[in-house]
């Protein structure tokens, strides 16, 4: 019979499902690229660290830029870490007083506050606050200099950019973090004592004497000076992310964001290692 008068119907072949081998190949390729990028980033960071170290120990030294960075990292971060420390002191005071009262150990309040602030919260909060402010600032500043070719101009002027831009900022972070930590601890202890005094009168002399009674050098100083490692991490990652920026204004934003995120992440990971190190060598 003839099909004349009936519309032609196109028969479409159904799509073939992806082959199992293609799926495995795609996943393997993605994982391989991820691992390659991971090791490439750490390799570039290692090369950058060596270049900064070599430039830092080679004269001439950039004392004026170092002093400017000490002011930028230290003085301008002091109000932030002071406010963070004050908030920590009040929070720990409220929580500790409530918990200790439940267990009938209210007399342990000064020691609990002192140990909680100096050994645990003070160093970590200081590192995270400075990472958020200084890390983002350094990353954005150096990234902006990179995309506008200012770093290339500095290098063309026979000035080592690793010495002028990176080494001074990293050293300023290393020197200022322990001092900022002491400021955080002092503000936290002061506001913690004040919050306790509003509820139950307690002289400041009695609070300090009870809080530090029986304490030794090993109990507090290593926890404070370990923040120099935090400063190294913050300065190194911020400078590295800033000086390797590509992609114009969008690259500047990525550099600032990556500086804060990576510095905070590595700071927390470093704290795990440093706590174990301190417990082993400063029992």
C-alpha positions in Angstrom: 0.0 0.0 0.0 1.1 3.5 -0.6 2.0 5.9 2.3 0.7 8.9 0.3 -1.3 11.3 2.3 0.2 10.4 5.7 2.9 12.7 7.3 6.4 11.3 7.5 7.4 10.3 11.0 11.1 10.8 11.8 12.5 8.0 13.9 15.1 9.3 16.4 17.7 7.1 17.7 17.8 7.2 21.6 21.1 8.7 23.0 23.6 6.0 23.9 24.5 5.9 27.6 27.9 7.0 28.5 30.3 4.2 28.6 31.6 3.0 32.0 35.2 3.5 30.8 34.6 7.1 29.9 33.2 7.9 33.3 36.1 6.3 35.1 38.5 8.2 32.8 36.8 11.5 33.5 36.9 11.0 37.3 40.6 9.9 37.2 41.5 12.9 35.1 39.7 15.3 37.6 41.4 13.7 40.6 44.8 13.8 38.8 44.4 17.6 38.0 43.4 18.2 41.7 46.5 16.4 43.0 48.7 18.1 40.4 47.4 21.5 41.4 47.9 20.7 45.1 51.5 19.7 44.7 52.2 22.6 42.3 50.9 25.1 44.8 53.1 23.8 47.6 56.1 23.6 45.2 55.6 27.2 44.2 55.2 28.2 47.9 58.5 26.4 48.7 60.3 28.2 45.9 58.8 31.6 47.0 59.8 30.9 50.6 63.4 30.2 49.6 63.6 33.4 47.4 62.2 35.5 50.3 64.7 33.9 52.8 67.6 34.5 50.5 66.6 38.1 49.9 66.0 38.7 53.6 69.5 37.8 54.7 71.2 39.6 51.8 72.0 43.3 52.3 71.0 46.1 51.9 68.2 45.8 54.4 64.9 47.7 54.1 64.7 49.1 57.6 62.4 52.0 56.7 59.9 49.7 55.1 60.1 47.3 58.0 59.3 50.0 60.5 56.3 51.0 58.3 55.1 47.5 58.2 55.5 47.1 62.0 53.2 50.0 62.4 50.8 48.7 59.8 50.6 45.2 61.4 51.0 46.1 65.0 49.5 49.6 65.8 46.6 49.4 63.4 45.6 45.9 64.5 45.7 46.8 68.2 42.1 48.1 68.4 40.7 45.0 66.8 42.6 42.5 68.9 41.8 44.6 72.0 38.0 44.5 71.3 38.2 40.8 70.4 40.0 40.1 73.7 37.5 42.1 75.7 34.6 40.1 74.2 36.4 36.8 74.9 37.0 37.8 78.5 33.3 38.5 79.1 32.1 35.4 77.4 34.5 33.1 79.2 33.7 34.8 82.5 30.0 34.2 82.1 30.3 30.6 80.9 33.0 29.7 83.5 31.1 31.2 86.4 27.9 29.4 85.5 29.7 26.0 85.0 31.9 26.2 88.1 28.9 27.2 90.3 27.0 24.1 89.1 29.9 21.9 90.2 30.7 23.8 93.4 34.1 25.0 92.2 33.5 28.7 92.2 36.8 29.3 93.8 38.6 28.1 90.7 37.2 30.9 88.6 40.3 33.1 88.4 42.6 30.1 87.4 40.0 28.9 84.9 39.8 32.3 83.2 43.5 32.8 83.2 44.3 29.4 81.7 41.5 29.5 79.2 42.5 32.9 77.9 46.3 32.6 77.8 46.7 29.0 76.8 43.8 28.5 74.4 41.6 31.4 73.2 44.0 34.4 73.2 46.6 33.1 70.7 44.1 31.6 68.3 41.7 34.5 68.3 44.6 37.0 67.8 45.9 34.9 64.9 42.5 34.8 63.2 41.8 38.5 63.7 45.1 39.5 62.3 44.7 37.0 59.5 41.4 38.6 58.6 42.7 42.2 58.6 46.4 42.0 57.7 46.2 38.9 55.4 43.5 40.4 53.3 45.2 43.8 53.2 48.6 42.4 52.2 47.1 40.1 49.6 45.1 42.8 48.0 47.9 45.4 48.1 50.5 43.2 46.5 48.0 41.8 44.0 47.1 45.3 42.9 50.8 46.1 42.5 51.2 42.9 40.5 48.4 43.5 38.0 49.4 47.2 37.5 53.0 46.1 36.9 54.4 48.1 39.8 56.3 45.0 41.0 57.9 44.7 37.6 58.9 48.4 37.7 60.5 47.9 41.1 62.5 44.9 39.8 63.5 47.0 36.7 64.9 49.6 39.1 67.4 47.0 40.5 65.4 46.6 43.7 64.7 43.1 44.9 60.9 42.9 45.3 61.2 39.9 47.6 63.3 41.9 50.0 61.3 45.2 49.8 57.8 43.8 49.7 57.7 40.3 51.0 60.5 40.0 53.6 59.5 43.1 55.5 55.9 42.2 55.7 56.6 38.6 56.9 59.1 39.8 59.5 56.6 42.4 60.8 54.0 39.7 61.2 56.4 37.5 63.1 57.5 40.2 65.5 54.0 41.7 66.1 51.9 38.6 66.7 53.3 37.8 70.2 52.9 41.4 71.3 49.3 41.6 69.9 48.6 38.3 71.8 49.7 39.9 75.0 47.4 42.8 74.4 44.5 40.3 73.7 45.2 38.4 76.9 45.4 41.6 79.0 42.1 42.9 77.7 40.4 39.5 78.1 41.6 39.2 81.7 40.6 42.7 82.6 37.0 42.4 81.2 36.7 38.9 82.6 37.5 40.2 86.1 35.2 43.2 85.6 32.3 41.0 84.5 32.8 38.8 87.6 33.0 41.9 89.9 29.6 43.1 88.7 28.1 39.9 89.9 30.2 39.1 93.0 32.8 41.6 94.2 36.4 40.4 93.8 39.5 42.6 94.1 41.8 42.7 91.1 44.8 41.9 93.2 43.1 38.8 94.6 42.0 37.8 91.1 45.5 38.0 89.7 47.1 36.3 92.7 44.7 33.4 92.6 44.7 33.1 88.8 48.5 32.9 88.5 49.2 31.0 91.7 51.3 27.9 91.0 51.9 28.8 87.4 55.3 28.5 85.8 57.1 29.8 82.7 56.2 26.7 80.8 52.5 27.2 81.4 52.2 30.5 79.6 55.2 31.8 77.6 55.3 29.0 74.9 51.6 29.6 74.2 52.4 33.3 73.6 55.5 32.9 71.5 54.0 30.2 69.3 52.0 33.0 67.7 55.3 34.0 65.9 54.6 30.9 63.8 51.1 32.2 63.1 52.7 35.5 61.9 55.0 33.6 59.6 52.0 31.7 58.1 49.9 34.8 57.7 52.7 36.9 56.1 54.0 34.2 53.9 50.7 33.1 52.4 49.4 36.7 52.0 52.6 37.8 50.2 52.7 34.6 48.1 49.0 34.9 47.0 49.5 38.6 46.2 52.7 38.4 44.2 51.4 35.5 42.0 48.1 37.2 41.1 46.8 37.0 37.5 43.6 38.3 35.9 43.2 42.0 36.7 40.7 43.3 39.2 39.1 39.8 39.6 42.5 38.4 40.5 43.0 41.0 43.2 39.7 39.9 44.8 40.7 36.3 44.6 44.1 37.0 46.1 42.6 38.8 49.1 40.0 36.0 49.7 42.5 33.2 49.3 45.0 34.9 51.6 42.4 35.0 54.4 41.0 31.6 53.9 44.3 29.8 53.4 46.1 31.6 56.2 43.2 30.9 58.7 43.1 27.2 57.7 46.9 26.7 58.0 46.9 28.7 61.3 44.4 26.3 62.8 46.3 23.2 61.5 49.6 24.7 62.8 48.0 25.2 66.2 47.3 21.4 66.4 50.9 20.6 65.8 52.2 23.4 68.1 50.0 22.3 71.0 51.4 18.8 70.7 55.0 20.1 70.4 54.5 22.3 73.5 53.0 19.4 75.6 56.0 17.3 74.7 58.9 19.8 75.2 57.2 22.0 77.9 55.2 19.6 80.1 
